[in-house]
Structures are given as structure tokens and as C-alpha cells.
């Protein structure tokens, strides 16, 4: 197949995504490297959409959480938060009631009232998932531990879970919140945990896998 693209292996008729808006407002952050070198960079580290598709939240290298009106194409400035210890993942519940921000602590904000609760402090949280019924939050740390909290009270429902393998992880609660699937070691290991008993139901290893794919449960 002939191709006019300068990229090897590209498809000639591939579609091009055209930006419909640009959301600006991040401050440059100083990033430290070895040998005492410092660089200023702007960057978005994480995003999550509200289910309506009309708003989005984002975390950036300048340690701010910002909420955006995607119809107006501008920031909702009164919703901005500063996360002093850095930002990990962010998430929005399916009922749009809760906004979760994580890092060295987990904060849950109730959108309607503005009330913010801190659920967890001390260990960096790399991954979060919010249950389908918007009642539970699961978080996992770099130490390969996991916890599950109630979103409305911050009560610890289950955990810590001790996941077996290291490496990059992905996790997902089942639709009924009874099971927790954890993909670890860069996709080489899959664990399925029973949330109620906190026992490991399934553990499978595939040395031929190796993937950064997310985890999904069948509907």
C-alpha cells in the first residue's frame, strides 16, 4: 500500500484528530534532575471526565487540581485546589457526586456541598477506582497494598490487601463491588480478590504477556 506519510508503517488514510479547544492556565514547575540541573515544565499528569461530558478535572505538575467547563472552554476557578505534596490519580464518581484526588493522601470532595474529607495519609497512592454504585473507593500504593473506603464517611471497608507482584499495576472493582481485579508486574500477573473475605480467589501468571492495558469486568 502506498503512503505519503513520513512515518514508517503509517496507514495512508488514517484520520487526524483536530483539537476543538485549548485549556490553558497551568504554571510552569521546576523539575530537578541529576547533577543539580533544573528545568521548568508545564504538564497535565491526570484527567477525569464527569459522566455528563460537560466538565473535566485535571491534575498538573504545578500541584493544582482544576475543574473545567467544557462547554465554555474555561476553568471553574472557584473549584481549584492545591495539592501540596504532589498529585497522583484523580477520579469522578458515576453519579457526579464525588471528586477524588490522590497522592500522599486521598481527598474526597462532595461536589454539591464542597465538603472535603481526607481518607488516607502517608503512602503514595498510584491507582484509584470508584465503584459502579458510587459508594466505594479503592486505592493502591507503590508498596503494593490496597484499601477500600466508603466515599460518604471515609470508613475503611477492607484492607490492606497485599498484592503479590511488583511493577506497574492496574485495578478495577467488579460491577457489584464484590471482587477486585489487580493486574501487576507490567501485565504478567493477574489477581482477583474477594472484597468481603479479603482472600485471594484467583492468581494467574503469564510470562508471555507484558502489557499496560487497563482492567475491565464484563457487564
C-alpha positions in Angstrom: 0.0 0.0 0.0 1.4 3.4 -1.0 1.7 6.0 1.7 2.5 9.7 1.7 3.3 9.7 5.4 6.9 10.2 6.6 6.3 7.7 9.4 7.3 4.1 8.6 4.4 1.8 8.7 1.7 4.5 8.8 -1.6 4.0 7.1 -2.2 6.4 4.2 -5.9 7.0 5.0 -5.5 7.4 8.8 -7.7 10.0 10.3 -6.3 13.1 12.1 -7.7 14.3 15.4 -8.3 18.0 15.3 -8.4 19.9 18.7 -11.7 21.6 19.3 -10.4 23.7 22.3 -7.3 24.5 24.2 -7.5 24.7 28.0 -4.7 26.9 29.3 -3.8 28.2 32.8 -1.1 25.9 34.2 2.0 27.4 35.8 5.5 26.1 34.9 7.0 23.8 37.6 10.7 23.4 38.4 11.7 19.8 37.8 15.0 18.6 39.3 17.4 16.3 37.5 20.8 14.8 38.4 24.0 17.0 38.6 22.0 19.9 40.0 20.2 20.7 36.8 16.7 22.2 36.9 14.1 22.7 34.2 10.8 24.4 34.0 8.0 22.3 32.6 4.2 22.5 32.2 2.2 19.4 32.1 -1.0 17.6 33.0 -0.4 14.4 34.9 -4.0 13.1 35.1 -7.6 13.8 33.9 -11.1 12.5 34.6 -14.4 13.4 33.0 -17.7 14.0 34.7 -20.3 11.5 33.3 -22.2 14.2 31.6 -19.2 15.1 29.5 -19.7 18.8 30.3 -16.9 19.1 32.9 -13.5 17.7 33.4 -10.9 17.7 36.3 -7.2 17.7 35.8 -4.1 17.5 37.9 -0.9 19.1 36.8 2.8 19.4 37.7 2.2 22.7 39.4 0.3 20.7 42.1 -3.1 22.1 41.3 -6.4 20.3 40.7 -8.5 22.3 38.3 -12.1 21.8 37.1 -13.0 22.8 33.5 -16.3 23.8 31.9 -16.0 22.0 28.5 -18.9 23.9 27.0 -17.4 27.3 27.8 -13.9 26.1 27.4 -12.6 27.7 30.6 -11.7 26.9 34.2 -14.2 26.9 37.0 -11.8 28.8 39.3 -13.7 28.5 42.5 -13.2 24.8 42.3 -9.4 24.9 42.1 -7.5 23.1 44.8 -3.8 23.0 45.7 -2.2 19.6 46.5 1.0 20.4 48.3 2.6 17.0 48.2 2.1 16.3 44.5 -0.8 14.8 42.6 -1.3 11.1 41.6 -4.6 9.9 40.1 -7.9 11.8 40.0 -11.4 10.4 39.6 -15.1 11.3 39.4 -17.9 9.0 40.6 -20.6 7.9 38.1 -23.3 9.8 39.9 -21.1 13.0 39.7 -21.4 13.4 43.5 -17.7 12.8 44.4 -14.3 14.0 43.1 -11.3 12.0 44.3 -7.7 13.3 44.3 -4.8 11.1 45.5 -1.1 11.3 46.1 0.5 11.1 49.6 -3.1 11.5 50.8 -6.5 10.7 49.5 -9.0 13.5 49.5 -12.7 13.1 48.6 -14.7 16.2 47.7 -18.5 16.3 47.6 -19.3 18.4 44.6 -22.6 19.9 45.8 -21.6 20.9 49.3 -17.8 21.4 48.8 -17.1 19.3 51.9 -13.6 17.7 51.6 -12.5 14.6 53.7 -9.0 13.2 53.9 -9.2 9.4 53.9 -5.5 8.3 53.8 -2.1 9.8 54.5 1.5 8.5 54.5 1.8 6.2 51.5 1.7 7.4 47.9 -1.4 6.3 46.1 -0.8 5.4 42.5 -4.1 4.0 41.5 -7.8 4.5 42.3 -11.1 3.2 41.2 -14.6 4.2 42.2 -17.3 1.5 42.4 -20.2 1.4 39.9 -22.7 2.4 42.5 -20.5 5.4 43.6 -20.3 4.1 47.2 -16.8 2.8 47.5 -13.3 3.9 46.6 -10.3 1.6 46.2 -6.7 2.8 46.2 -3.4 1.1 45.8 0.1 2.3 46.8 3.6 1.8 45.5 4.2 -0.6 48.3 1.6 -2.9 46.6 -1.0 -2.5 49.3 -4.7 -1.7 48.7 -7.5 -0.3 50.7 -11.3 0.2 50.2 -13.2 3.1 51.8 -16.8 4.3 51.9 -17.0 7.5 49.9 -19.6 9.2 52.2 -17.9 8.6 55.5 -14.3 7.6 54.8 -14.7 4.4 56.8 -12.2 1.7 55.9 -14.3 -1.2 54.5 -11.5 -3.6 53.6 -7.7 -3.7 53.6 -4.9 -3.6 53.5 -4.7 -6.1 50.6 -1.2 -7.3 50.0 -0.7 -7.7 46.3 1.8 -10.3 45.2 3.9 -8.7 42.5 5.8 -5.5 41.8 5.8 -3.4 38.7 3.2 -1.3 37.1 -0.3 -2.0 38.2 -3.9 -1.6 37.1 -7.0 -2.4 39.2 -10.8 -2.4 38.9 -13.7 -3.3 41.2 -16.4 -5.5 39.7 -19.8 -4.0 38.9 -21.3 -5.5 42.1 -18.2 -4.4 44.2 -17.7 -8.0 45.4 -14.4 -8.6 43.5 -11.2 -6.6 43.0 -9.1 -7.4 40.0 -5.4 -6.4 40.1 -3.1 -6.6 37.1 0.5 -6.2 38.2 4.1 -6.8 37.2 3.6 -5.0 33.9 0.7 -7.2 33.0 2.4 -10.5 33.8 0.3 -11.3 36.9 -3.5 -11.1 37.4 -5.1 -11.4 40.9 -8.8 -11.5 41.8 -9.7 -10.7 45.4 -12.9 -11.3 47.3 -13.6 -7.9 48.9 -15.7 -9.3 51.8 -13.3 -12.0 52.9 -10.2 -10.2 51.7 -8.9 -13.5 50.4 -7.3 -14.2 47.0 -9.7 -16.1 44.8 -7.5 -16.3 41.6 -3.9 -15.7 40.7 -2.6 -16.3 37.2 0.8 -15.6 35.8 1.6 -15.2 32.1 5.3 -14.7 31.4 4.5 -14.0 27.7 2.0 -11.2 28.4 3.6 -7.8 29.3 1.0 -5.1 28.8 -0.1 -1.7 30.1 -3.7 -2.4 29.3 -6.4 -1.4 31.8 -8.6 -4.0 33.6 -12.3 -4.4 32.7 -15.1 -6.6 34.1 -17.8 -8.0 31.7 -21.1 -6.2 32.1 
